[in-house]
Amino acid sequence: MSDGAGGQTAASTPALQAPEQPAPPPPSAAISRWDDACLAAAVFAVDPAGIGGVSIRALPGPVRDIWLDLARELLPAEAPYRRIPLHIADGRLLGGLDLAATLRAGRPVAERGLLAESDGGVVLLAMAERVSRSTAAHLSAALDNGEVLLERDGLTARTPTRFGVIALDEGANDEEQVPHTLIDRFAILLDLNDIRWHDAAPSDVDPEDIRAARERLAAVSIGDQEMEAVCGTALALGVDSLRASIAAMRVARASAALAGRDAVDIEDVSNAARLVLAPRATRMPMPEQPDEQPPEEPPPPEENQDDNEQNQSPEQEIDKPLEDQVLESAQAAIPENLLAMLQMGAMRSRTRSSGKSGATQTGSLRGRPSGTRHGDPGAGKRLNLIETLRAAAPWQRVRRTEREQTGRGSTDILVEVRHDDFRVTHYRHRSETTTIFVVDASGSAALHRLAEAKGAVELLLADCYVRRDRVAMIASRGPGAELLLPPTRSLVRAKRSPAGLPGGGGTPLASGIDAAVELADGVQRRGGTPVVVLLTDGRANVTREGIGGRAQATEDAFASARAFRVAELKALVVDMSPRPRPDAEKLAREMDAVYLPLPHADAAALSGAVKAVS
């Protein structure tokens, strides 16, 4: 938790440190997170186009509104301020054919897009975590090139435009993130979620100071020592992108201009490290180990030693390298749950590598619009009238000339639409997820495993109508596997079906995996996305034929696991044994699944693990 006195110091979060690492010293000056947020608004207002953008991770609320009002107040009144809706069309974003003017004039007439209208100002990107790939790519290209390239509707044009972006990230969890192509081009990343509204005090930054800083910015210089400190800090924090170091230098120059300086100093570099580098840190900096040297005898005390110490100035007392001071400032602003977030991110990226083919589907009937394509209306396909007219408009002069030369058709036709002009709307929707529980119901712990699995099923079904999920359960016991619960959303059925299942007997692990593959294949054929959750200790003792024999049963289980991997299904292997065993971990590797030891898991923990990989 933040104490409101300057970010989270690494000393207050021992979970981030490796056991052998001492806690780093606190920063020289305590700066609150809200102070840093206000500083970010100020430096962004000084140089929006140079800084590129600010990503604000916060849900709608008073704190975010206060920050947005501050940023708007600090920007020049004459600067454009445009809002980019979530599902904006490329024609409105980049510009294109002005359909009404084109039909009136009988010739192609171009209209300016929203990005061209924002030249010299700022665009506000709403719900940036859900922005389409097309919008993110167009924004990134405009930020890189300082211009908008228009190549559509028979038009080709380049329009110079330089602007900054304020991206509103309203992601409710770590899976919803602003696209990396945009984050890599934004200098400042802010998280306002944990700031209380009564801590968001009004800033004392004067808009006149911003105006003076904008005029002074071109003359601000940054020395070699400061640039080395920025790059060294980025290296120590594991920030590999060179864009981040360049962005930090731009923020440092804006900070110096805001303070009325003509050259960047240590304070400006520290500000840039906190705002730019600390949120991008991928590791905690390793302390330098001093070379082992024999201890030296202390010099004899001098008569005037006490007087010298009292007269020593702070500059003489603190003789740390510039890079170390900047690193301490950045380390104080690193999120306290950095390592936990990195581990969960690695787990999610690992699970996304396979089994995602059925998650997103395109069609012509339902879902979110994903553009238009050439096609014939009918059979469930909907004609997009506006795009059809837009495709036909550039050819009206040519078609009118053809009618006059051939004498076919009336010359009074305002718009001639041909078959090649037809455009139909395509939609994209996410298919429902079916979570298949494969429960090892053998042995003395079978009743415990079934209880946890049934509890997790009930928790997942609680929000299945929102998540469009189904659940199924397969029990692996005795001579083979049994489908206890076919894919369903019914909570009553989920509670009733496994209730009478007795525990005990052998472990036909291969049969359980084979049954999961068969059921998952049926789910995929119906357009769903299967997720298999295998609860087992990994010890098989019943073969595919239903006879005993641990060696053959283990070989059959690994063969079924390799067949599971070929099917490219998403899976989670939960080791429910009292102590994690290598058998279950090896089985997870053969299945290409995520391995999760949960010896004392309850239904809530199991449900959370399933949601993390879904």
N, C-alpha and C positions, 0 to 999 in steps of 0.2 A: 504494500500500500504506500501511496505517496504521502509524505508528511507536509506537503505544501511548501517545502523549503528548498526547492531547486532540483526537481527531477528525482529519480530514485538513485541514491548512491549505491555503488556496488557493495559497500560494506554492509548495507542494510539488507542485502539479498544474498545470503550465503549459498543458496541453492544454485546460483549461477556459477560459482567458483569451483574449480577442481579441488579435490581435497588437499593437494600439495601447494596450492596457490594462496598466498596471503591476500587479505583484502586490500584493495588499492586505497590510497589516501583520498580523502574527500577533496572536492574542488576548492579552489581558493576563495571563490565567492559563490554564495548560495543564490540560485536563480530559480524562481518557481516556473512551473510548466505554463502557466497562463502568461507570465512575462515573456517567455520564449514565443508563445503564440502571438502575442502583440508585436514582438520584434519581427516575427515572420511576416505579419501583415504590413509592417512598415517597409521592410526591405523589398518586399514584392511590389509595393506601390512605387518604389523608387525606380525599379527596372523590371516591369512585368515580362517584356519580350525576352530579355536576356536571361532571366531566371527560369523562364519557361512555364512553370506552373507550380501550384500548391495543391497537394492532396489532403483533404480534410476528412479523416475517418471519424464520424460521429453520427449518431441518429438525430433526426430532427428534434430540436429543443432550444431552450433559451440560450445556452452557451454557444451553440453553433450560430444562432441568429445574431448574437452580440458580436461574434467575430466577423461575420459577413457584413454587418453594418459598419464595423470599424474599417474593414478593407474597402468598402465602397466609399466611405467618407474620405479616406486618405488618397484615393485615386483622383486624378484631375476631373473636374466637373464636365469638361468637354470631351473626355475620353469615352469611346463607345463601350457599352456594357450590355452584352447579349447573353441570352440563355439558350443552351442547346438542349432540346427535349430528348428523351430517351430514344424514341423510335423516329428520329429525324430522317427524312429521305435524302439521298445523295444530291438530288437536284436542289433542294433547299440549302444544304450545307455548302456545296461547292458552286452552285449556280448552274444554269442550263438554259433551256429554251423557255422563253416567256410565251406560254401557249396562247393566251388571249391576245397579246400584241402581235404574235406571229400570224394568227388567223385574221386579224384585222388588216395587217399590212401585206399579207400574201408573201412574205419572205421571212427567213429566220431572224428572230429578235432575241438577243441574249438578256438574261437578268443576272444581277449580282447575287452571290450566295451569302450565307450568314458569316462565313469566315472572312470574305472580302469586306463585308460591312464592319467587321471588328478591327480593322487595321488601326493600330495605335492604341488599342484598348484591351479589354478583358472579356473572355467568354466564360460563362458559368455552366459546367457540365453536370447535369442532374443525374443522380443514380449511376455514377460512373462505374460501379462494380458490375453493372448489367449492360454496359454499352456494347454495341455490336462490333464485330471485328472490322467491318468496313469503316465505321465512324472512327474507331481508334486508329486505323491505318491512315485515313485522310488527315486527322489531326496531327499525327506524328510526322507525316510528310510536310505539312504546312509549317510545323515548328522547326523542322530541320532546314528547309529550303527558304523560308521567309516568303513563300508565294503559294498560290493555289493554282494547280494545273487542271484545267477543264478540258476533257475529251469525251464528250457525250452529246447525243441528239444532233450529230452533224456539226458540232461546234468545237473549235480548238482555241484555247486562250490561256494566257498566263497572267495572273493578277497578283502583284506584290501585296503582301500583308504580313504584318508582324504584330503579335498579340501574346498575352499571357492567359493561362487557363487556371481556373479554380475548380477542382474536381471534388464533388461531394460523394464520398464513399459511405454508403449506408449499409454496408455488409453486416449481417447479423452474426456471422461466424467467420472463421478463418478461411473457409472455402470460397467465400465471395470476395474477390479481390479486384482492384482496378487492373486492367491489362498491363502486362509488363512493358509493352511497347510505349505506353504513356508514362508509367512510373519512372522508367529509365530517362525520360526527358523532363521530368519535373524535378526541380531542385529541392523543394521543401516537402517533407512528409510530416503531417501533424496528426496526433490522436487526441481528440478532445473528450473522449467518452468518460474518463474518470475525473474530469474537472467539474466541481460543483458550481452551480449557477451563482451562489453568493461569493465564490472566489473569483469570478470573472469581473473584476473591477474595471471601470472605464480607463482607457489608456490616456496618457498625458502627451501623446505624440501630436504635434501641431501640423495640420496640412501644409502650412507655409514652410515648415522644415522639410517636408517631402518635396515640395516644389524646388526649394533651394538645393536639395540633394540631387535631384534629377539634373539640374544644370551643372552641378559640380562633378557628376559621375565620370564624365569622359576624361577628366584630368587626374582621376585617382589611379595611382600605380601600386603594384604589388611586387615586392622584392623577391629575390631568389630564395632567401632564407624562409620566408613565409610560404612560398610555393612548396619547398621541400617539407615543411611541417605539415601541410595539407596532404601531400602524397604519402608521407610516412605514417600519418594517422590513419589514412584509408587502408594502407597495407596492414597495419597492426589490427584493424577491426575486421579484416577480411572483405573489404569492399573492392571488388575486382574491376568494376566498370570505370573506365576513364571519364565517362560523362559525369559521374558523381564528383570526381576531383575538380573537373572544370567548373561544374555548377557551384561547388564550395568556394572556389576563387571568385566567382561572380557575386555570390552572396557576401563574401568578405569585402569586396570593393563597394557594394551597395551599403554595407554597414559602416564602412569608413566615410563614405559620402554623407550618410545620415548624421554621423558624429561631427562633421565639419572638418575631416582630415583629408589631406591630399595624398596620403600613403597608408597602406594597410598595416596595422600593428597587431600585437598579440591578442588584444580584445576582439578585434574583428575576425581573426582566424578562429578563435575559440567559439564565437557565435556561429560561424559557418560550420564548425565541426559538430556542434549540438544540433543544428537544424537540418544539416544535409547528411552527414556521415553516420551519426549515432543511430538514426532510425533504420539505416541500411546494414548495420553491423551483423555479421554472420558468425562471429566468434568473439570471446573475451580476449583482450590483449594479454599476452604472456609476459610476466615480469622478467626482466633481465637478471640472470644469475651472476653475481660478482665472482670474479676469479679468486680462487683460494690463495691467499697470501698470508705469510706469517704476521701475526699482530705486531704492530709497531708500538714501541714504548711512547707514552704521551710526553710531550715536551714539558719541561719544568714550568710551573706557573710564573707569570710575570707580575710585577707589582701593579701595573696599570691594566691588567687584563679585564677586571670588572668594569672599569671605566670605558674600555674599548667596546665591550659588548653592549653597554648601555647606549653608546653613541653610534652604534652600527645601524644603518638605515635598512628598511625592508628590502630595497633592491639589492643591497650587499648580502643580506641574510639569505635570500632565496636565490640560489644560483643554479636553477634547473635549466636544462636545454629547452628551447622553444617547443620542440616536438613533444616533449614530456608534458609540458603545461597544457598544450592543446589536447593531448590524449586524455589527460585527467578530466578536462572539461567535457569531452565527448563521452567518456566512460560514465560520467555521472548522469548522462541523459539516456543511456541505453535502457530499454524496457527491462523490468525485473524478471519477466518470464521469457527472456530471449531464447534460452536453450530449449525450453519446453515447446515454444512455437516452432523452432527449427526442426525438432524431432517429429512433431505432428505434421509439419509440412512435408518432410521427407517420406513419412508414412503414406500421406495422401498421394504424393506424386508417384510413389511406388505402386499404389493400387490403381492409379489411372492408366498404367501402362498396358493393361489388358482388360478385355471384357466390356469395353465401352461402346461397342459397335451399335447396340440397340438403344442407347440412351437418348439420342436425338434423332428424330425422324422428320422428313419433309413430306408435304402433301398439299392438296388443293382444297381441303375442306375445313380444317380447324387448326388452331394454334396462333402463334404470333407471325405477322407478316415478315417474310424473308426475301422480299424483292419480287420482281415480275420477270416472266420469260415469254418467249414466243410460243404460242400454242393456240389450239382451237378451243373455244368455250364449249361447255356441255360435258356430260358425264361427270358432274361434280366440280368441274373447273369453272371458275368465275372470271368473267371478262373484266379487266381493269380499263374502264372507259378513258380515264385521263391519260394513262400511259399509252393507250392505243392511239388517241388523238395526237399525243406528243410524238409518237413514232411516225405518224402520217404527215404532220405539219411541214417538215422540211421539204417534202416532195410535191407540194401543191402547185408550185410554179411549173415544174416539169410536167406534171400530169395535166395541167390546164393547157400547156402548149401541145401535148399529145392529142388532147381532145379537139383542139382547134385544127390541127393538121389532118387528123383522120376523119373528123366530122362525126365521131361516135360519142354519144352522151351529150348532155346539156352543158352549155357553157355557163349556166347560172349556178352550178354546184359550188357551194362554199368550201366544203371539205370532202375530198374523195378518199375514202378508206378502203384499202384493199386487204386481201387475205394475209399478206405478209406483215401487215401492221398490227394484227391481233396480238394482244398481250394479256396473259392470265396471271392472277396473283397466286404466289406460292406461300405456304405457311410452314412454320417449323414448330414442332411440339416435342416435349420430352415424354418418352414412353414410361409406363408404370414399371416400378421395380418389384420383383418378387424375391423375397428373402427366404431361402431354403435352409432350414435347420436340419443338420444331420447329427443326431444325438447317439453317442455310444451308450446304450442302455444296459451294458453288461457290468458285472462286478458289484462290489459292495457299495460303490458310490453312485450307482445308477439312479437311485431315487433322488439324490441330491442334484445330479446333472439334469434330470428331467424337470425338477422343480424350477431350477434356474432358467432352463430353456422355455418352459411354459410362461414364466413370469416375464421374460424378455419379449415373447410373442404378444402378450397382453399389452405391454408398454408400447410396442411398435404399432399395434392395431389402434391405439388411442388416437394417433394422428394420421392414420392411413388415408382418411378421406382428404386430408390436406396434401399429403405427400404422394397420393395415388399409388400406394404400396399394397402388395399382397404378401402373405406369408404362407409357408408350407413346412411340414415337419416329417422327417424320415427317421425311424428308429432302427438302429443296427444292433441286433441281439440274436442269440440262438443260432440257427443255421443260415440266416440271411437277413435282408433288410425289408422293412415294412413301411409303406406309406401311411402314416397315421393321419395326416392332415393335407389334403390336396390344396393347391393355391386358393386362398380365400381372403375376404375382408371381414368375414363374420366373426365377431368377438365371441358370440355364444358357441359357435362351432369350434373355434380354436380352444376354448376351455373344455368342451365336452369330449373331443376326439382322443386326446392323449390321457384322459383321466384314468382309464382302467388299465393302462399298460404296466405289466409287472416288470421288475428289474431282475438282473442276474443272467447267468448263462455265459456263452462264449462271445467272442468279439469278431464278427465277420466284417472287418473294416473295408475290404475290397468290395464287398456287395453294397455297402453303404455309399461308397464313392461312385460306383457304377450307377446306382439308382439316382444319385444326385445329378450325374451327367445326363442321364436319360430325361429326368424331369426338367432340367435346365434347357435342354435342347427343345423340348416342347414349348417352353416359355418363349424362347427366342423365335420359334416358328410363328408364334401368335403376335410377334412384335414387341414383346416385353424385354426387360433387362434382368437377368437372374443374378443373384448374389448368394453364394453358398457359404454357410457358416458351419464348420465341422467342429463339434465338441467331443474331444477324445483325449486319451493319454498316449495314443500312438502304438499301443501294444496289441497286435492282432494275433489271434490263435485259432481262427476258423477260416478255411480256404473258400474259394468261390463255389466249390462243389458242396459246401456245408459240412465238411468233415474236419476233425481236429488236426493239429500239426502246426506248431508255431513258426518253423522255418518256412514252410510252403506258404502259410498265411501271410507272413511278412513280405515274401517275394510277390505274392498276388497283390497285396496292398500297394507296394511301390509301383507295380505295373499299372494298376488302376490310377495311381497318382500321376504317372507320366501321360496316360491317356487323357486325364483331366487337363493337364497342361496343354496338350495339343488342341483341346477344345477352346482354349483361350477364354476361360471363364474367370470372373472375379471371385476371389475366395478369401476366407479368413479361417485359420486353424486356431482354435482356442484350446490350449493345454490346461485341462481341468484337474490334472493330478496334483496331489498335495505338494509335490516339489516338481519344478520344471524338468522334463525328461528329454534326452537327446532324440528319442524315437519320434516324438511329435514334431520336433523342430526339423528333423530330416524329412519327415513326411511333408511338411509345409514347403520345404525347398523343392521337393520333387513335383509338387502340385503348382509351383510358382505362385504361392499364396502368402499372405501376411501371417506371420506367426505371433501369437499373443498369449503369453502365459498368464493365466488368471486362476491361481490355486484357491483363492478365497473370494471369488467374484460373486456378487449378488446380481439380481435381475437388472437393476439399474446400470451397473457397470457393464454388463454384457450388452444391454441395449445401446449404451453410448458407444461401445466399440463397434457395433454393427453399423451405426449411423456414420461413424468416422470413415468407413470404407465404402459406404453406399454412394 
